[in-house]
Amino acid sequence: MFTHSTFYSLNAVGTLLFIWVAHALPEVLKGWQQMEYELGHLYPPTSAFRSVVVLTSVVMVSAVGETVTSMFYNVSLNSTSEFWEYLECYLRAGHQYEVNLLGYSNGLGLFTLVVNKYATFFWNFIDVFISVVAIILKTQFNDFNKFMDEGRGRIWTNANWRSAREGHLTLQQVVLSVDQTISPAVLHSYVTNLFFILVQLYFGLKFSSQEDVIPRVYLVWSFLHLVGRFMMVSLTCSALNEQSKKSVHHLLEVPSESYSMEVWRFGKQMAAMDVGLSGWGFFLVNKNFVLGIQAHKNLHTQSTSPYDLHNRKRLEAYPRKRVVWAKSVTFSMCAWTIGTMWPNQWGYRRDHKDICVLR
């Protein structure tokens, strides 16, 4: 019951956040369009269409497979062939508390099925949306870095450095405006995914008691799908942060006789802040943040899996102790992850004023 309530509550909050994002996004896209027009005078843009299509297709196909196996995980494939009977079995198996509270009817079953599949689709969509935005912004920085690479070995005038600096400043401002709009969605994605990763690890302790093939396939597929989405968001957002700082080595290679005030301002502009997507100002998704979360997750996995694999007989002899121990480890690791990762980033604040003064 608690897991279902949390799942639907988080998706309801996410829906409200996306309504707010949809309201603020048109203004952001106007600035994005202006950025593409200004940078089009410096270099031809590169399309990220193929990367976006491949990523979206892989995630959605995996989500469909995971959803189908979850339905047969709750209800056996050979239980019934009639839709309404199957729907009742599915609802009673997966939403027993709601059925006991409200009673069962075909209308309630159909409504619950639609809400459940919408929540599942939205949960996948929010991760795909964040990753797609990060990929497109990363492509913009990648094009700028190629433009800087092509200028290596040439003598740049003060006007050339000024154009490059203002182009990079325009990219930074677009990323800042995008981040201010979708950062609540990023925070929502990390909170939801981290919570359900810990829940999956907890239920993974019961994997040995499942003898059927479909439950085994579902538990493995569901966990890998969830971790894969979590890593997709983390890696695409951290790659955006890395690409935004990649041109700094060009400034370090400028010879002293060509060094000017514009080069100095360009370096100060890059060092002013880390550009990327954040979780509503609580953390910036960069390489250090991703590695820190992975370290906490690996420690949790190592602290749980040996008891399930090597001491299976001992745990089965003490089922009550196993449940109490698993709950304590899961929720302590959740509190440890939140308490140690996010407060370290609370000093991170972003403002247009920090960067616009460099114009």
NORJOGI-V922549 format. One record per residue. N is the residue number from 1. RES is the residue in one letter. PHI is phi in whole degrees, -180 to 180 (none if undefined). OMEGA is omega in whole degrees, 0 to 359 (none if undefined). D_LAST is the distance of its C-alpha to the last C-alpha in whole Angstrom. Layout:
BEGIN
N|RES|PHI|OMEGA|D_LAST, N|RES|PHI|OMEGA|D_LAST
END
This chain:
BEGIN
1|M|none|182|55, 2|F|-62|180|52, 3|T|-65|178|50, 4|H|-64|180|51, 5|S|-62|179|49, 6|T|-66|180|46, 7|F|-60|182|46, 8|Y|-71|179|46, 9|S|-66|179|44, 10|L|-65|179|41, 11|N|-72|175|41, 12|A|-66|176|42, 13|V|-63|178|39, 14|G|-62|177|37, 15|T|-63|177|38, 16|L|-64|177|36, 17|L|-63|181|33, 18|F|-72|172|33, 19|I|-64|177|34, 20|W|-67|178|31, 21|V|-63|180|29, 22|A|-63|178|30, 23|H|-72|184|29, 24|A|-91|188|26, 25|L|-68|181|25, 26|P|-57|178|25, 27|E|-65|178|22, 28|V|-65|181|20, 29|L|-68|175|22, 30|K|-64|176|21, 31|G|-65|178|17, 32|W|-64|179|19, 33|Q|-63|178|20, 34|Q|-64|177|17, 35|M|-63|179|16, 36|E|-65|178|19, 37|Y|-68|182|19, 38|E|-69|182|15, 39|L|-75|177|16, 40|G|-64|176|20, 41|H|-79|181|19, 42|L|-93|184|18, 43|Y|-159|177|21, 44|P|-74|181|24, 45|P|-75|177|24, 46|T|-109|181|27, 47|S|-84|175|29, 48|A|-104|186|29, 49|F|-61|183|32, 50|R|-64|180|35, 51|S|-62|181|34, 52|V|-66|181|33, 53|V|-65|181|37, 54|V|-64|181|38, 55|L|-62|181|37, 56|T|-64|181|38, 57|S|-65|182|41, 58|V|-64|182|42, 59|V|-66|183|41, 60|M|-70|176|43, 61|V|-65|177|46, 62|S|-64|179|46, 63|A|-66|178|46, 64|V|-64|178|48, 65|G|-63|179|51, 66|E|-66|180|50, 67|T|-68|179|51, 68|V|-64|179|54, 69|T|-66|179|55, 70|S|-68|179|54, 71|M|-69|178|57, 72|F|-79|173|59, 73|Y|-70|180|59, 74|N|-81|182|60, 75|V|-130|181|62, 76|S|-64|182|65, 77|L|-65|184|65, 78|N|-99|185|68, 79|S|-70|181|69, 80|T|-160|178|69, 81|S|-112|181|68, 82|E|-93|189|68, 83|F|-63|185|64, 84|W|-69|175|65, 85|E|-67|178|67, 86|Y|-64|180|64, 87|L|-63|178|62, 88|E|-65|178|64, 89|C|-63|180|64, 90|Y|-65|182|61, 91|L|-70|180|60, 92|R|-68|180|63, 93|A|-78|185|61, 94|G|-97|182|58, 95|H|-134|186|58, 96|Q|-65|182|61, 97|Y|-65|180|60, 98|E|-65|179|59, 99|V|-66|179|62, 100|N|-65|182|64, 101|L|-81|187|62, 102|L|-105|187|62, 103|G|82|183|65, 104|Y|-106|170|64, 105|S|-149|180|65, 106|N|-63|178|63, 107|G|-64|178|61, 108|L|-65|180|59, 109|G|-64|180|59, 110|L|-67|178|58, 111|F|-63|180|55, 112|T|-65|179|54, 113|L|-63|180|54, 114|V|-64|180|52, 115|V|-64|180|49, 116|N|-64|181|50, 117|K|-73|174|49, 118|Y|-65|180|46, 119|A|-63|178|45, 120|T|-65|178|45, 121|F|-62|182|43, 122|F|-65|179|40, 123|W|-61|176|40, 124|N|-73|184|40, 125|F|-64|184|37, 126|I|-65|177|35, 127|D|-71|178|34, 128|V|-64|180|34, 129|F|-61|180|32, 130|I|-63|181|29, 131|S|-67|179|30, 132|V|-64|178|30, 133|V|-61|180|26, 134|A|-64|180|25, 135|I|-64|181|27, 136|I|-66|178|25, 137|L|-66|177|22, 138|K|-63|178|23, 139|T|-63|177|24, 140|Q|-63|178|20, 141|F|-67|178|19, 142|N|-64|176|22, 143|D|-64|179|22, 144|F|-65|179|18, 145|N|-65|175|20, 146|K|-65|177|23, 147|F|-62|178|21, 148|M|-69|179|20, 149|D|-65|180|23, 150|E|-67|179|24, 151|G|-87|180|22, 152|R|-69|180|24, 153|G|93|177|26, 154|R|-97|177|25, 155|I|-88|182|23, 156|W|-94|176|19, 157|T|-82|178|18, 158|N|-62|179|15, 159|A|-68|177|14, 160|N|-63|180|15, 161|W|-66|179|13, 162|R|-67|178|10, 163|S|-63|179|11, 164|A|-65|181|12, 165|R|-65|180|9, 166|E|-69|175|7, 167|G|-64|178|11, 168|H|-67|177|11, 169|L|-64|177|8, 170|T|-63|177|10, 171|L|-62|180|13, 172|Q|-62|181|12, 173|Q|-65|177|12, 174|V|-65|178|15, 175|V|-62|178|17, 176|L|-62|180|16, 177|S|-67|176|17, 178|V|-64|181|20, 179|D|-65|178|21, 180|Q|-63|181|21, 181|T|-86|188|23, 182|I|-105|181|26, 183|S|-60|174|25, 184|P|-61|178|29, 185|A|-68|177|30, 186|V|-65|177|29, 187|L|-61|178|31, 188|H|-60|180|34, 189|S|-63|182|34, 190|Y|-69|179|35, 191|V|-62|182|37, 192|T|-65|184|39, 193|N|-68|179|39, 194|L|-64|180|40, 195|F|-62|184|43, 196|F|-78|171|44, 197|I|-65|177|44, 198|L|-66|177|46, 199|V|-64|178|48, 200|Q|-64|177|49, 201|L|-65|178|50, 202|Y|-66|179|52, 203|F|-71|175|54, 204|G|-66|176|54, 205|L|-65|180|57, 206|K|-95|184|59, 207|F|-61|184|59, 208|S|-68|181|62, 209|S|-83|180|64, 210|Q|-92|183|63, 211|E|-98|183|65, 212|D|-75|181|64, 213|V|-73|185|62, 214|I|-62|176|60, 215|P|-60|178|59, 216|R|-66|180|58, 217|V|-62|182|56, 218|Y|-65|182|54, 219|L|-63|179|53, 220|V|-70|182|52, 221|W|-62|182|50, 222|S|-62|181|49, 223|F|-68|179|48, 224|L|-65|178|46, 225|H|-64|180|44, 226|L|-67|179|43, 227|V|-65|179|42, 228|G|-63|177|40, 229|R|-66|178|38, 230|F|-61|179|37, 231|M|-70|178|36, 232|M|-61|178|35, 233|V|-64|184|32, 234|S|-66|184|31, 235|L|-72|179|31, 236|T|-68|179|29, 237|C|-70|178|26, 238|S|-70|176|26, 239|A|-65|175|26, 240|L|-61|179|23, 241|N|-63|180|22, 242|E|-68|180|23, 243|Q|-65|182|22, 244|S|-68|182|18, 245|K|-107|189|18, 246|K|-74|183|21, 247|S|-83|185|18, 248|V|-66|181|18, 249|H|-70|176|21, 250|H|-65|180|20, 251|L|-70|179|18, 252|L|-73|181|21, 253|E|-93|180|23, 254|V|-69|179|21, 255|P|-67|185|24, 256|S|-61|182|23, 257|E|-71|179|24, 258|S|-102|182|21, 259|Y|-70|183|18, 260|S|-141|178|15, 261|M|-63|179|12, 262|E|-65|177|10, 263|V|-64|179|13, 264|W|-63|179|12, 265|R|-66|177|9, 266|F|-62|178|10, 267|G|-64|177|13, 268|K|-64|180|11, 269|Q|-64|180|9, 270|M|-69|183|13, 271|A|-83|186|14, 272|A|-65|182|13, 273|M|-163|172|15, 274|D|-84|181|18, 275|V|-96|179|17, 276|G|169|178|20, 277|L|-96|184|23, 278|S|-124|176|24, 279|G|-96|177|27, 280|W|61|179|26, 281|G|86|179|24, 282|F|-74|181|28, 283|F|-156|173|27, 284|L|-104|181|24, 285|V|-79|175|26, 286|N|-131|186|26, 287|K|-63|181|29, 288|N|-64|180|30, 289|F|-65|181|30, 290|V|-64|180|32, 291|L|-65|178|34, 292|G|-65|178|35, 293|I|-65|180|36, 294|Q|-63|179|38, 295|A|-63|179|40, 296|H|-66|181|41, 297|K|-68|179|42, 298|N|-66|179|44, 299|L|-65|177|46, 300|H|-65|179|47, 301|T|-63|180|48, 302|Q|-67|182|50, 303|S|-80|181|52, 304|T|-109|189|53, 305|S|-64|181|54, 306|P|-61|181|57, 307|Y|-71|180|59, 308|D|-85|186|59, 309|L|-90|188|60, 310|H|-97|182|62, 311|N|-119|185|64, 312|R|-62|181|64, 313|K|-64|181|68, 314|R|-65|181|67, 315|L|-71|179|64, 316|E|-67|178|67, 317|A|-76|181|69, 318|Y|-129|185|67, 319|P|-63|182|65, 320|R|-67|178|65, 321|K|-65|180|63, 322|R|-64|181|61, 323|V|-65|180|59, 324|V|-63|180|59, 325|W|-65|181|57, 326|A|-65|179|55, 327|K|-64|182|54, 328|S|-64|179|53, 329|V|-67|182|51, 330|T|-62|184|49, 331|F|-74|175|48, 332|S|-68|177|47, 333|M|-68|177|45, 334|C|-63|179|43, 335|A|-66|180|43, 336|W|-66|179|42, 337|T|-61|181|39, 338|I|-68|185|38, 339|G|-72|184|38, 340|T|-97|183|37, 341|M|-87|189|34, 342|W|-75|181|32, 343|P|-59|178|32, 344|N|-66|183|31, 345|Q|-105|185|28, 346|W|-68|177|27, 347|G|-76|183|25, 348|Y|-81|177|22, 349|R|-134|185|20, 350|R|-133|180|17, 351|D|-151|176|15, 352|H|-61|182|12, 353|K|-65|181|11, 354|D|-63|188|11, 355|I|-116|183|8, 356|C|-70|179|6, 357|V|-68|182|5, 358|L|-83|180|4, 359|R|-65|none|0
END
